[in-house]
Amino acid sequence: MKKLSNKKINKTFRDNLITYGMVIAAYVIMQILVSAGSVSSLIQGLLVPLCTYAILAVSLNLTVGILGELSLGHAGFMCIGAFTSAFFSKVMENSAMPSGLRFFFAILIGAFFAGVFGLLIGIPVLRLKGDYLAIVTLAFGEIIKNLVNIMFVGRDENGFHISFTNTMDLNMSEDGDVIIKGAQGITGTPHDSSFTIGIVLLLITLFIVLNLIHSRDGRAIMAIRDNTIAAESVGIHITKYKLMAFSISAALAGVAGVLYAHNLSTLTALPKNFGYNMSIMILVFVVLGGIGNIRGSIIASVILTLLPELLRGLNDYRMLIYSIVLIVMMLFNWAPKCIEWREKVAARFKKSVKKEAE
Amino acid sequence: MALLEAKNLGISFGGLRAVDDFNIKIEKGSLYGLIGPNGAGKTTVFNLLTGVYKPTEGIITLDGKDVTGKKTIEINQAGIARTFQNIRLFKDLSVIDNVKVGLHNHMSYSTVTGILRLPKYYKVEKQMTEEAMELLKVFGLEEEAETLADNLPYGKQRKLEIARALATKPKLLLLDEPAAGMNPNETLELMETIRFVREHFDMTILLIEHDMKLVGGICEELTVLNFGRVLCQGKTSDVLNNPEVIKAYLGE
């Protein structure tokens, strides 16, 4: 009995180690390549977004794969994390706080606000199921983006001023400073993000998500996913665990938002970065990487982010090939015939390895 | 005093009177059967007892405490656990994890402990594994502890559902057609298991069943439902020989 429990802990432990190891290995290889000067500046510019997307995919997988609810508003939580943290960094920019500490607080603030919004939105939304839930989360994501787009916040010696119409409406004194300028967003956010910080945040995200899954709470969340009625009948508090998973997922999306915001000099809430396009793109990472498969989410997000850039030389055919790759990946991962074929190939491979050993 | 007592229980769905004037008294430690033709309202009674439906009228008391109209979770914590007619396992979790979900409210650590893997996590998880393995051994499932619940053969899925229900440490166990879909050998084995559960866990069991061999073989008392009403109640042998009951089952 003891052996068995050890075996199990060892197996999940080993699985988790492979995931962490994969991320660290990718980091080391990239660092070596960058210092050797063999990475184009285009790809170098993609390193932080890659971390951002990987964090987003992992955090959305917590909602879609582990909790089993389809959410299409994930970019909204990222938006909240991005704007709250950028606002904080902007306000604190000229204070005595060292930049490292400031960024640390910015991350906490981004995660906290995104988590709180996840909780607030989750309370009404998680009563719904399936398609209905997807539609409502989509709407909330858009609402968040559009609210940010019309928000003006400024600061002068009297404190903060908020308006939803224009800069004039803020009624600020002469030397006041407008921080969030509606559709123009926040400009001049300190450039605190780096590839190293991105990887560290990705590892922390992985640590939280993987450990949550393999704990008492994770089991309860997956029990709800597999059979809500049965989970209730053994005394699992459905609402509590649904909200827990949803708000942790939102908070981690907020962290990705912080990373994103501090990598750009101008932060604006466009449909491209915080709209439903983004939400769908993250969902594509999750679905292609395998629903509930955390490692797969990271791999899919890396491949699908790099691919359009690597295909840039093909100009007009770029998106065509991208979509073909999507379809092929989907078939390869999920089509029953492909799974059969993969198993056959794996079995043959094993056999030939055995023969060689003999 | 009876462990479970339902008085005057009734529920209507719109104009349909699903259960009417249902009375039952189950003594501690007894093995009680609830039988009746299809559509008689047996599962509805289970759903009333476990809080899935709220009764339109009547009172349910468990161990002297009123549990009428409580939520499913509260009723589970008060001490009633159940299995389902159509098996409801956590199919993408391993067999042992299914049982551990049942232990959820009995052994706990905080979310933060779980995420940061503090020493308490390892201690409690080890206890949970030990306790879950003990339950699995009772049902002969210890070999399959790491198998996905979905991949178990049918008979073993039924057993796992009982194990999961027992993990919540109930006072009363409700089994909804435990032998449904089983072959005669599996049914015999199940009868042994049910007897064993009663002895080993000192459990009170109420079961719904159509298999008269099983019902006649292990139940001490029976209640027969027909069209939502109690047709007959009493000792198994008396009830099964009652002409009214035979008429309800076989027609005239």
Interface residues (C-beta under 8 A of the other chain):
Chain A: M1 L4 S5 K7 K8 I9 F207 I208 N211 L212 S215 R216 D217 G218 R219 A220 M222 A223 R225 D226 N227 I229 A230 A231 E232 S233 V234 G235 I236 H237 M244 G292
Chain B: T50 V52 T72 I73 N76 Q77 A81 R82 F84 R88 L89 F90 K91 D92 L93 I96 D97 K100 V101 G102 H104 N105 M107 S108 Y109 T111 G114 I115 L116 R117 Y121 V124 E125 K126 M128 T129 E130 M133 E142 A145 E146 R164 A165 A167 T168
